[in-house]
Amino acid sequence: TFFLSSFAADGKDIFVIAPLSAENAWWTGNLTAIDDLKRERDDINVKSYELSNKTYNSISEYDKQINQIKELYPDKAPDLVLVFGTACYPAIYQFNEFWPNVPIILVGEFDYICEKDYLFSTYWEENAKRTKLAELQADFNMTYIQTPIYYKETVDLIIQMIPKLKRIFFIGGEELLSKELTELFRNEVESRHLTFTPYLAPEHQTTDLEFALGQIDHTTTGVIYTNWLSRSNPRNKVLKLGVRHMVEEAVPHFSPYFENTNVDEAVGFVCYDLEAYNKILRTTILKVIDRNMAPKDIPYEIIPA
């Protein structure tokens, strides 16, 4: 009883900001380590906040949501902030203003951060400012766990599964990750002397997509689905779960990241090792909250495929 009371008095507050809600399958896969710690230890208090692409449509809306987060900790800063997803990274600038030198762990697909302006652009931009996370350690008390998109290996898999492959049909939207993947896959596919056909939500209606999927020759074309978010196309306002289901029912497809699809419906995917990821995430969290290590002194981790 004495030790439990001591733990409660000296509890650790962990704040989690994520791109999807706790009800989503993504949460189950990617935040298992946090949920386990919360169950195992009475001294760990976790608050989470969803910063989804569907909940903001402008920089002002984005900033307003981030500013509301400060109200979750009115008296003192959390002991650790965990930020999941490249599109959520820009929030760390405001977190550092709220809570100077607050410990931060970033977990996401890329080893760079984009300006907020780029979150709301329609297409991939070569000149968009992308700052390497390693360059930010002088300004932030942070470390980084990369959960890479294995796009080259995904193309390898498609070639293996479709021996007569001639074309990649890439379904994408305006969401940051999808924009970055559009160009990564374009370069990789064309380097293999294959045709890259991007089919993007800002340019097409959902009914057009359904028709296009029905015309695909599955013996020569591989389909990749990322998302169907569009702010600029008034008829494709939000990322609809129904679009994903439509793709799954219409055509054999591949996913560039496992949490994006119903695994039973996908032909295949190449992703980071979830078991290794959970171990590394748990270890990194405990280094901060139990050993009082500064995140900036913890080396970056890259999760293997």
N, C-alpha and C positions, 0 to 999 in steps of 0.2 A: 504493500500500500504506500509506503514511504517513497519508493522509487517511482511508482506510477504518478504520485502527486508531484514529484520533482519534474518528471517528464512533462506533465501537463503545464506546469508553471513556466517551463523553458521550451515550450513547443516551437516547432519550426513551421513557418508559413510558406507554402509553395504556391505560386500563382502560375497557371497554365493558360496560354492563349493559343487557340487552335482554329484551323479553317473549317472544321466541321463539328457538328453537335455530338454530345456524348451518346446519342442514340444511333449514330452512324457506325457501320462496320469498320470504318477506318480507325475509330477510337479503340475498338477492341484489339486491333492488331498493333497499333502504334503506341498506345498508352498503357499497355498491360503492366509495365514495370512500375508506373506511378500508382495504378490501382492496387497492385500487390503491396507496395509500401504503405499505402493508406490503410489497408486492412491489417497489416502486421503490426503497425506501430501507432500507439495512442498519441504520441508526441508530434505527429506529422499532420498538419492541417492543409488541405488542398482546396483551392478555389479555381474554377475554370471559367473561361469566357470564349464565346464563339465569335470569331471575326471572319464571317463567310463572305464570299464574293456576292452572294445574294442579298447581303444586308447593307451594302453601301453602293452609291452610284456616282459619287464625286469625292474630291479631296476633302471638302468640308464635312461631308457625312462620315468619311473615314476618320478624320480628326475628332469629330464629336464623339464617336464611339470610343476611341482611345482615351479621350479626356474623362469619360465616364468611369473608366477603370480605376482612376485614382480614388474614387469614392468607396471602392471595395476595401481600401486600406487607409482609413482616415487618420489613424494615429501613428502608424509606423510603416516603413517599407516591408514588403515580404522578404523572407530570407533567401529566396531564390525565385527567379522568373524563368519559365520555360516557354520558348516561342517556337511553334511548329509551323512549317511551311514558308517557302520563299516569299510568298505574297504578304505574309504577316511581318516579315523582317523590319520594314520601315518603322514599325511601332516602337522599336528600341530607342529611337531618338527622343520620343516623348517620355518613355519610361526613365531615361537617364535624367530628364529634367525633373520628373516627379520625385525620383529617388536616386540622387547622385551616387554613382559607383555601385549600384545594386548588382548583385551577382546574376548573370544571364547565361543560359545555355540555349543556343540556337540549334534547331534540328530541321533539316530540310534537304532539298534536292540539289541545290547549287552552293558553291563556295563564294558567292558574291551577293551583294544587296543592291537592289534597284531603287531609283528615286520614286517617290509616290506618284509623280506625274505619269510615269510609264505604266502604272497599274491601270490607268484609264485610257490608254491609247488603244486604237482598234487593231493594229497589226504589229508584228515584230519590227523593231527599229534598231538598225545597226549602230546608230550613234547614241542610243539611250545610255545614260550613265550607269555603269555597273562597277561597283567598288568591291574589291576583294575583301573578304572578312578579315583576313590576316592584317590588313592595313588599319583596321579599326581598333586594334587592341590598345593603342595608346589612348583612345578616347572612351572605351567601354571595358568594364570588367566582365569579359565574356569569353566563352569557348564555343566550339562548334562540333556537331556530329552530322556528317553528311550521309544522307540516304540517297545514293545516286540513282539517276535514271540511266539504265544500261541500254542506251539506244542502239549502239553498235551491235551488241549481243542480241537485241531484239530483231534487228535486220537479219543477222545470221540465222536466227531461229526461223524466221519467215522463209528464207531461202531454203532451209532444210526441209520445211514442211510443204513448200510449194516448188517442186523442182523446175517447173516451167515458168517461174516468176518473171514477169516483165514490168510490172507496175505496182507502186504502193499508193493506195487511196487513203489519204490522211484526213480524218475528221477532227476539226478543231474549232476553238472559240476565242474569245477575247481575254479569257483569264490568263494571268501572267505565265503560269507554267505551260499552258497550251501554246502561247505565243513563242516562248523560248524553244519548245520542242518542235514546233513547225520548222524552224530554221535548222536545228540540229539534225532532224530526220531528213530534211531536204538535202543538206550537204552530204550526209552519209549515203543516202539512196542514190543520188546522182554520181557519187564517187564509185558506185558499183555498176555504173552504166545502165541503170534502171530508170524508168519514168516515175517522177514524183507528182502526184495529183492532190493538191490541198483542196479540201472541200470545207469552207469556213462559214461559220454562223453569220458573220456580218454581211456575207454576200448571197446567202441562200435562205429560203424558207424551209421549215421542217418538212413540209410536204415535198419539196424538191429533193431533199435528202432521201426521203423514203423511196421516191421514184429512182434516183440515181443508184441506190443500193440494189434495187431490183434488176438493174442492167449490168451488174458486174459479172464478169467471167471469173469464177472462183479458181479456175485452173491456171490463170496467168496473173491474177491480181490479189495482193494481200491488203487487208483492211486494218487500219489502226484507229482506235477511238480514244480521244482524250476528253473533250467535253463539248458542250454546245451553248456556252454562255455568250450572249451578245448584248451590249448596252446600246450600240449604235443602230442596230436593226430593230425597229419598234415592234416587229412581229415575233422576235426571238428575245424577249426581255430577260428571261431568267434561264438558268440551267435546270432543265426539267428532267426528273427521273424517268419520265415516259420516253424521252429520246434515247436514253441508254437502253431501255428495254426494247425499243423499236430496233435499234442496231443489233442487239443480241438475237432477236427473232428473225431478222432479215438476212443476216449474212455471217459466215464464220469470220471472226475478227480476233485481233491481238490487242493487248493492252500494254502500254509502256510502264504502268505501275499497278501492282496487284490490287490495291484497295479501290481502284477506279471501276472495277467490274465485278460481276458475279462470276467467280472463278469457274463454276460449273458450266457456264455458257461461253467462256472464252476458249479459243483454240489453244492459246498459250500466252505466257509472259515471262520476262526475265526480271527479277527484282533482287533487292538486297536481302541478305540472310536475316530473317526476322528473329531467330533465336540469338544470334550474335548481337543484333541491334538491341534487344531487350537487356542483355547482360551489360553491354557498354553503357546504355542509358542509366540503368540502375547504379552501376559503379560510379558514374560521373556525378549523379545526384548526391550520393552518399559522401563522395569526396568533399563536396561543398558544405552539406548540412551537418555532417558528423565530424569531419576532419578540419573544417574551416579553411579549406583550400580556396584561394581566389581562382575563379574560372580562367582568368587570363594566364594563370600558371599551369593550366591543364592542357596538354597537347590536343590538337584537333584529331578527330577520328573519322575514318571513312569506312563505311560498312561494306564488306565484300558481297559479291553476287552469289 
